Amino acid sequence: MNGAESLVRTLVAGGVDTCFANPGTSEMHFVAALDRVGGMRCVLSLFEGVVSGAADGYGRMADKPAATLLHLGPGLGNALANLHNARKANTPIVNIVGEHATHHRQYDAPLTADVEGVARPMSAWVKTSMDARSVARDGAAAVTAAMTSPGQVATLILPADTAWNLSDGPAPVARPPERAKVPEAAIAEAVAALRSGEPTLVIVGGLALRERPLKTASAIVEATGAHMIAPTSNARVERGAGRVTVNRIFYPIRQALEQVSQYRHVVLIGARNPVAFFAYPDMPSLVMPEGCAVHVLAEPQDDIADALDRLADAVGARPEQAVLQKAGRPDLPRGAITPDTVGSVVAALLPENAIIVDEAINSSGTTYAQTAGCPPHDWLALTGGSIGIGLPLATGAAVACPDRRVVALQADGSGMYTVQALWTHARENLDITTIVFANRAYQSLEIELRNVGALNPGRIALDMLDIGRPDLDWVKLAEGMGVPAARAENLEDLIDLFRSSVGRPGPFLIEVPI
Amino acid sequence: MNGAESLVRTLVAGGVDTCFANPGTSEMHFVAALDRVGGMRCVLSLFEGVVSGAADGYGRMADKPAATLLHLGPGLGNALANLHNARKANTPIVNIVGEHATHHRQYDAPLTADVEGVARPMSAWVKTSMDARSVARDGAAAVTAAMTSPGQVATLILPADTAWNLSDGPAPVARPPERAKVPEAAIAEAVAALRSGEPTLVIVGGLALRERPLKTASAIVEATGAHMIAPTSNARVERGAGRVTVNRIFYPIRQALEQVSQYRHVVLIGARNPVAFFAYPDMPSLVMPEGCAVHVLAEPQDDIADALDRLADAVGARPEQAVLQKAGRPDLPRGAITPDTVGSVVAALLPENAIIVDEAINSSGTTYAQTAGCPPHDWLALTGGSIGIGLPLATGAAVACPDRRVVALQADGSGMYTVQALWTHARENLDITTIVFANRAYQSLEIELRNVGALNPGRIALDMLDIGRPDLDWVKLAEGMGVPAARAENLEDLIDLFRSSVGRPGPFLIEVPI
């Protein structure tokens, strides 16, 4: 068998059975091998940013890597922005990037570029296979690297001749190292902070935001009188009725500073010491107040569940002390369409076990609170600040969880970066309901322009923030890619459209003017 | 004045008066400065691949750099694929990339990434400004770097505090070094080859494909009995009636090898020794036959016009020996819509001084020949093999040349990568007629899958090449972004639609099922 087939067999045997692809000529042997091997679901996208964002959504929900299939340096370049988000989410991903044959690279053909150089900024692991007999071993190492905690982006570059030449067959995938147990000293330090009698904040991130560890964390803060919060943006939060509700640090820096100003200790559990999203003149970069002692119980890559169990034992927290969210939804709203009433509609009608993908930016502020008492669901957010992940993330989540409804809350400006994802929603008939909040502006930037002190901006500056003129017609965009769609002119429309969409298979898009 | 304003003033005074932008928070001071300074046309796009591709189209037509305005590492990442094409086209571009404030970068905020690392693979010049007093000087150096022959991508990274702190005002832009005169030995070597009596091919690229140098080259080959050809893909060819028509090396490697198999000498003038686009098992990487002597008259960065003049003198070529293209167009075609008949329509109706942007890939093969006798026009092609440049390239060409009609020949698969460009066509009311060849497949890959020996591909492989299911509706996509559009169901439709579009201002898109 050739190198490409040895790699596909290695991936499938190693549990990597889904590939998001936008292949080109140099990947044709890999594509040809897919039919011979079997067991790999291949999902085509029309742009590489959809591929990488979908792999992120898949990895967050499946807790194992998908493969991507990308075409040389420029194809990988198109995937970088959402690989950046995946890196910040600690999502496992195995990128397979085609490259010119080893003997061809010296000639500076049109598509020649420094592929490793393109890969490095967003990858924890990068390797170029040297020959066909190495490809399977390299692929196995890439899977292990991707699975290494807390989850990593691994990029394997595959020169065309390493795909078409003869291989030695597949290679076994080694198990990644176990997550490290945190030292006793870290437990003791957290205990001391929690028992200090001073105001203490516990910040839970990463795997601490899954159902069971979050219950343990809740019991700990209840037992000790501490408070608990999550970072602003999180890869995945398991929430809803019967689970623990956790608030998040505010995005606007002034509000965030005020939110945590009272604390003298912060205990970090799978989360980093919070940092302002952007710097501003005369504003601090770190969110916690000066003099607040920082205690790291567990890094994102550590055995977080074990650390929480041990901390609970140490402070005498009992499971039944966890504060569980009561079931409850808002009534269906009346009146005008606003971000709040749209959130109420989502909360009133959200199906059980849904996956909410949140890239509504300025329009989803209250939806998080409104859905707290909904039936159990997952909430996936933009982790790296690179807009254009929502529609791809929904794609990957829906592929990973075919029995669950995905609800994508999508801002219009962000949605346009990777609008091509809608075509994959249609082709794969994915159960995704997309709500586009059409405010027709880069609204974040209007706020930020004021924040940086441009109090009276002129026409040229304002033109850079205004994505109306012409208005985007999301119904036509969706239909142009095969996704049925409608515009909600009022709340009654929205209620009807959302209810019917979540009740039947396949994708649907609702444009909501805000 | 702050650093941002000192930079904008430096750019404008240095002749950089057009900025393609997709800004974010960290670029708000730059945006705010635009209103205070004046003289900079700012064109917003909804995706960074449109920004960089438009800057490429602008630079190719204006022969000077546009600026881009991009948001941190991920924003630059989205621009990379078309910066790759620009690099291969030797297009001057000045990228301005926002970055976190210098004191904020240490904290690994969500958007933190290795911006210089992202920039380097596609940039000839990269610098991060250290403080507000350096920004103007760094900006001036970036313009000089971009203008340095043969034209380069220069990337200036601008930490937010260098934009908001106090500067020393603008800095003067130094002239780039003159293009080097080629040594006498290079002239003599070319003369010897041309007079060798052996079959000799002259390959003209880069600036040799402009009207006047191409006439000189034509006179030289006529005077010496050599043949002349251009590379497969060229940044810009000035052609049409009264100019010199030059054929191109075939893209398919077998045809290319046959095309040049007879030659014993090749003289390179602004072109590189031709290389196969991809490697194939048992195929050579270099196109010229073994034993063919390679003579470099002028590298792309040399003074090509001067080298041609001196070579013409040395071989006694007289200007009137140049073979000029006779005026002539095909008749309007009848019958079925095929790539050939579409090309005939374009050739029959192309307005004088048009700019043809060719990303039709498999559908434009004969259009190049059919338009040879059209009124003078420019032909811009995909130089780096990274598909998704056509619609952005048309954007930039139309901004650079507001009095000329741009005709974009666009394959459907390629067009989807940067489909967001249509919105900028609409917002700026650009005179662009786009013809989308809707074959509903990655047709190149169907050919390449056979080329790599996968003779009987299965369903999974074929699915990766088929972009139907669902079919894209380009009329809805265009209308969704504010571009009027129609589908040509037959040749008569196409003739009517194309004729009316090129006769009135503003953009129009015609979907042509192929």
Interface residues (C-beta under 8 A of the other chain):
Chain A: A21 P23 G24 T25 S26 M28 H29 V31 A32 L34 D35 R36 M40 C42 L44 L46 F47 G49 G73 P74 G75 G77 N78 L80 A81 H84 N85 K88 H100 A101 H103 H104 Y107 D108 A109 P110 L111 A113 D114 G117 V118 R120 P121 M122 A160 D161 W164 S233 R272 V275 A276 F277 F278 A279 P281 S285 L286 T383 G384 G385 S386 G388 G413 M416 Y417 V419 Q420 W423 A426 R427 S444 L445 E448 L449 N451 V452 G453 A454 P457 G458 R459 I460 A461 D463 M464 L465 I467 R469 P470 D471 L472 D473 W474 V475 K476 L477 E479 G480 M481 G482
Chain B: A21 P23 G24 T25 S26 M28 H29 V31 A32 L34 D35 R36 M40 C42 L44 L46 F47 G49 G73 P74 G75 G77 N78 L80 A81 H84 N85 K88 H100 A101 H103 H104 Y107 D108 A109 P110 L111 A113 D114 G117 V118 R120 P121 M122 A160 D161 W164 S233 R272 V275 A276 F277 F278 A279 P281 S285 L286 T383 G384 G385 S386 G388 G413 M416 Y417 V419 Q420 W423 A426 R427 S444 L445 E448 L449 N451 V452 G453 A454 P457 G458 R459 I460 A461 D463 M464 L465 I467 R469 P470 D471 L472 D473 W474 V475 K476 L477 E479 G480 M481 G482
